Amino acid sequence: MRAGLLGLSMLRLVLALVMGLGFSAHAQDLRLYTMGSGDVSGNYYAAAAALCDATNRAESGKLRCSPEATPGSIYNLGALRSGQLDFALVQSDVQHMVLKSEGPFEGAPPFPDLRAVMSLYPETLTILARPGAKILSIKGLIGKRVDIGLPASGRRATAMRLLTSLGLDRSDFLGLLELPTGSALDELCAGTIDATILIVGHPNDGVARAIKECDARLVTVSGPEVRAFLEQNPDYVYASIPRAPYGKKGRALSFAVMATLVTRADIPDDIVGAITQHTLENLLLVGLSAPVLNNLAPRAMQETGLTAPLHPAAAQVFNSAVPN
């Protein structure tokens, strides 16, 4: 992930040298910006690539957006704050945590320059268990080997927030592992872990693969303790996972956050405005490029799950596009 950012820095350096030597007037007008996402095999990277592609096609020779693979939401916010990234995909609850200095950001300096650009799609807390583990509910994870995600990922922050609210800590598990999503699904099918806690949009290719290849089970996340957790944490909403896309019947109850796109206050209005405008103008094409973005609705994109103030340029585009 860091190599991707380093590669982009080298690209910027080469471009600056080319411009300085006067090889291309066209290159002098091209501005590069980066968008942090997640694992290259996951929904965040696919979504970032689709958003970048919409702007790159419309702004050819003027703007160039580069989707960057990263460890996830928490890393993205750190890189955004430091200036390594210009835009970032983050979970809506993680966006809330950084603004309130809560969870993994407790004791960290404030981030007053964080700005929202748009809300994208719901991400449901998804527990996948291997069939032999006999995990039928969230309490069934006790005493088992459970993956909760990389330390810099949003899913780990959400998983720990939930487990802590249930009065659980590491001593209650045979093991709490911190794996990339792809590795977690491989380990689940290999039988070396009993369950993984994911935060994903559905249908999801990785979930489908685990269900098909090793009969992984979707675990319902419900009950009095979960209801109390949701009442105390309004960042989350009730949700359910349809089993039909995975060849099963019924739904698994759970809760969801939103995937959101954020930036900093100092990112120029024309760049923020361009990515917002070209996304809204190409909703069908964006959905075809990344199926997780299939059901984007402009009003929800402007409002749902956004704790940070909306960047003025994004607000201007939405106000023009969305009827009052």
N, C-alpha and C positions, 0 to 999 in steps of 0.2 A: 504494500500500500504506500509506504513512504517512498519507495522507488518510483511509483507512478507520479507522485508530486515532484520528486527530484527530476524526473524525465521532463515534466512540464516546465520546470524552471530552466532546464537546458534548452528546451524549445524556444522559450522566451528570449534567452541569451542569444541563440543563433539568429532569431528573427531580428533582434536589435542590431546585431552585427551586419546583417544583410541590409537593413534600413540605413545604417550609418554609412555603408559603402555605396548607397544609392543604386543597388541592383534593381529595385522594383518600387515604383511609386505605388503600386497596388498593395505591396506588403506594408508600406508606411501607414496605410489606412486601417489595416487589420488589427483588431483588439482581441486579445485572448482572455477568457475567464474560465474558472474551474468550478465544477459542481461535485461535491463529495457525496458518495452514495453508500455502498455496503459491499458485501462479498460479490465477486464478479458473477457468481452463479445465481444470485438472489434477485428479488423484486426491486430492491432499491437501485441496483445498477441498471437493470432494464428500464426502470422509470426515468432515471437520470439520462440515459442514452436517448430515450424517446423525446424528452423535453429539449435536450441539446440539439437533436437532429432537426426538430421543428424550427428552431431559431437559426441553425446553421444554413438550412436550405433557403430561408427567407432573407437572411442577412449575409449571403455569400460575398466575401471580400471585405466585409465591414466588421462582423463579429464572428468569433470562433469559440464555441463552448466545448469544453473537454470534460466528459464524465470520468470521475476518479474513483477507483475501487478503494475502499477503506474498511477498517474494522467495524464501523457502525456509528450510531447517533452520538455517543459521548465523545468519541474521537473527532467526529465531524465538527462538533461545537468548539472543541479546543483548537482545531485547525482553522476554523472560521474566525475565532477570536484573534488568533495570532497572525492572520492574513495569509496563511497558506492556501486557504480556500476562499472563494468569492460567494459561493452558494453551497447549501448543504441540505440533504434530506435527513430529517430527524423525526422521531416519534413525538406526538403531541404532549405526552406526559413528561418526556425528557425536556422538551421546550419549556414546560411549566417548571420543572425542577431547577433548571439553570437560572431562571428568572427569580425564583424564590430561594435560591441557595439551599436546596434540599437534596436528600439522597446522596448520590455520588458527588454533588457539588457543594455539600455542606462545608463551610469554611473557605470556599473559593471566593475570589473577588467577584463583585457583581458584573453583569454583562448588559449594561444599559443600552448599548448600540445594536443589540439584536433586533432584527426586523423580520416580520413574516412576509412571505410573498404569496403563498397559496396553500390551501389544504388539498390533499390529493385523494386518498382512498383509505377505508377502514382496514386496520390490522388487528386480527383477532388473536388473543392469547390461545395458543394451540398446544395441548399436551398430547404427544404421541408416545404410546407405550408398546413394548414388545408383548405379544400375546401371552407368553409364559409368565410374565411378571405379575399377573392378576391385579393390575392397577385399575380400579373402577371409578375412583374419585381422586380429588387432590390430596386427601388424607392418605390415600393408598401409596403416595410417594415416600412416606416415612419408612426408613430402613432400606431404601433402594438406592441404586446408582443413577443419579439424575444430572443431565446436562442443563446448564442455565445460560450458556453463551459466553462469548469473550468478554473480558473485563471492560473493554471500551465500547461495548455494544449496548444499545437501548434495551434489548430483550433481557439482558442480565439485570439491568437496573429495575425493570418491571418485575421480573421474577423474584428478586430479593425483596422488593417492596411488598409483594403479595405474601411471600413465605414469612417475612418478619411480622406482618399483620396477623398471621395465623399462629404466632408464638413459636415459630420453628427457627432453628439455626443449624449450622453445619453438623453439630453433634447428633441431630435427628436423622441423618442420612448415612448410608453406607459410604457414599461419596457424592460430592457436588463437583461436577466437572465443568470446565470453561472452554468449550470447543467452538470452532466455526460451524455454521449451520450444516454445510455439506459433510463435514467430518462427523458431526453428531448423528446425522441420518445413516451414514455408513456404519458407525459404531453400534447404532441401534439394531440394524439388520444383522450385524455380526454377533450380537448378543453380549457385547462387552459393556453396554449400559442398558438400564431398564426403561428409561424414559428421557425425553427431551422436551423442554419448554420453549416454544417458538412464539414469535410475534410476527404473523404473516397475513397477507391478503389471500383470499381464496377465490377460485381454485388455485392450488399451488403445485408446481411441477415436482418439487422435492417431496412434499407430503404424498402426492400421488405415487411417486416411485417407491417410497417406503411402504405404503399400503399394498402396492402390487407385488413388490419383491419379497417382503417378509411379513405380510399380513399385520402390519402395525395397526394399533387401535387408537381412535380418537377418544380421548377421555373427557367426560363432562366436567365442567368447572362450575359448580353451583352449590347451594346450601346456605344455611344461616351465616356462616363465617364469611362467605363470599359476598353475600348481600350487605353485611356490615362493612366490609372493605369498600364496596362501591359507594355506599352512603357517605363514607369518610373521605373518599377520593373522587370528586366530581370530574376528574380528567377522563374517567372511564365510563363507558356506557354498556348496557346489556347487549349481548349479541349471540348469535348461534352460527354454527358451522354446518352448512348443508353437506350431508354425506353422499348425495346422489352423484356429484362429479367424480367421486372415488369408487363408484360401483356399489355403494351401500345404501341402506334405507335410513330415513329419519334425519335428525339434526343433533349436534352436540352443543349443549348450552355453554356459554362462556361470556367474556366481555372483550371490548375492543378499544383501541386508541386510533388516532388518525396519523397517517404518514403526511408530513408537512414539508414544504420547501421554505427555507429561511435564508437570510442574508444579513449584511451589516448596513447601518445607516449611511456609511460613506460610499457605498457602491453607487455609481452614477445612475441618475434617473433613466437615461435612455437605455441602459443595459437591462435594468429591472423591468422597465416598461416593455422592452422588446420581447423578453422571454415570457412575460405575462400575456402580451398581445398575441404572439404567435402560437402559444399554447391554446388560447381561447379560439383562435381562428382555425385550428387544426385538430379539434377534439377527436374526430373520427380517425384521422391518420395516427394520432398519438396513441389511441386505443388499440389500433391494429399493430403498432410497433411494440407496445407493452400491454398485453391483455389486462393486467391489473389496473390499468387506467381506463378501462372500457366505459365506465359509468360516471365520468366526471360531469358535474353540474355546476355552472358558474356561480350561483348563489352560495352553494355549500362550499365551493372553493374559496370564496371570499370570507367565510365566517366560521366554519366548523373546526374546532380544535386549535384555534390560533390564540395563544396567550400573549405573545409578543405583539407590539403595535404593527399594523400593516404598513409596509413601506409606502410612502406617498405616491410613488410612480405606479405601484401595483394597484393602490386604491383608485387612482385616476382611471386606469384601464377598466377596472371592474365597475366603477360608477358609470362609465360610458356604455359598458356592455350589458349590465344587469339592470332591468327595469325596477323602479322603486315599488 
